[in-house]
Amino acid sequence: MLSQITTLKNIFSLPIQAIIDADFMAARKSLEYIREFGFEPGPGKNGEEACFGKLKETSFSYTTTGESGETERRVVKIPTLSLVPLPLLHVDYADFDFSVKVIDSNQQQDKNTLNATLTPVSGDSQNNKNTPHLDANINVKMKVVQSDIPAGLSNLLALMGSNTQNSAIGKFSHQDHLIKLKKDKYVETEFTLLDFKGQPVKNALVKVEFEENCGVLIACNRKRWCSGNAMLTNDEGKIRYIVAYSGNENDKPGTVRTLKFSTEDEVTVIQKLYVE
């Protein structure tokens, strides 16, 4: 337990130091908040704390109609830090009301040093002679307010606002949108998977779906490509495949079959098969 007798300097300086420490801790917590919500952990060096890494993003997708009339799935990516309020707080003012009693002056150590004790704010000292402890002897009024956004953080938020993306997830570029099928014949074709910037997407899983037992057979890389299974795009973002038709007694000339290709990001395209 701290002594009730201390120097007058400590009585006045320690509360001020506490306010400075509180502002420092608030700033540190704000920095930790920005790091947690705004950035992915970066690689640390020599056991040091990891630095700021890649910007965290919140994304969602929606479906719309493209310029050609086809259904297009788009994705919106927004920096996560721009979606949450920032706890930038500081002590606006602090009002200390002391009740101090000087009890001694130590001339040997420092003639400017006074020993003092904190005394109750209210009540007569005669009524407190038998009281073994001190009541509230420092009254504190403190106001905490939202800080102004620092210039660097303001620039970061402005950059985040301009970094919001609204673009198509990707698309298929087919060599043949319509394939004509003949019994016991096959057609070699391919498609390229492109990202929203128009660049090929390699090593992406693409699933095919079509009606089973309809006479349509698909092969890729010398393997049968069954409905519901997925294949990987090559380094050029392409998948080359063969479509064969063994015939179906219910099919007539002009019958249209479809192949549905889709990715994990729900990029979808329909390829039509026309029975001659």
Secondary structure, 3 states (H helix, E strand, C coil): CCCCEEEHHHHHHHHHHHHHHHHHHHHHHHHHHHHHHHEEECCCCCCCCCCEEEECEEEEEEEEECCCCCEEEEEEEEEHHHHCCCCCEEEEEEEEEECEEEEEECCCCCCCCEEEEECCCCCCHHHHCCCCCCCCCEEEEEEEEECCCCHHHHHHHHHHHHCCEEEECEEEEECCCEEEECCCEEEEEEEEEEECCCCECCCCEEEEECCCCCCEEEEECCEECCCCCEEECCCCCEEEEEEEECCCCCCCCCCEEEEEEEECCCCEEEEEEEEC
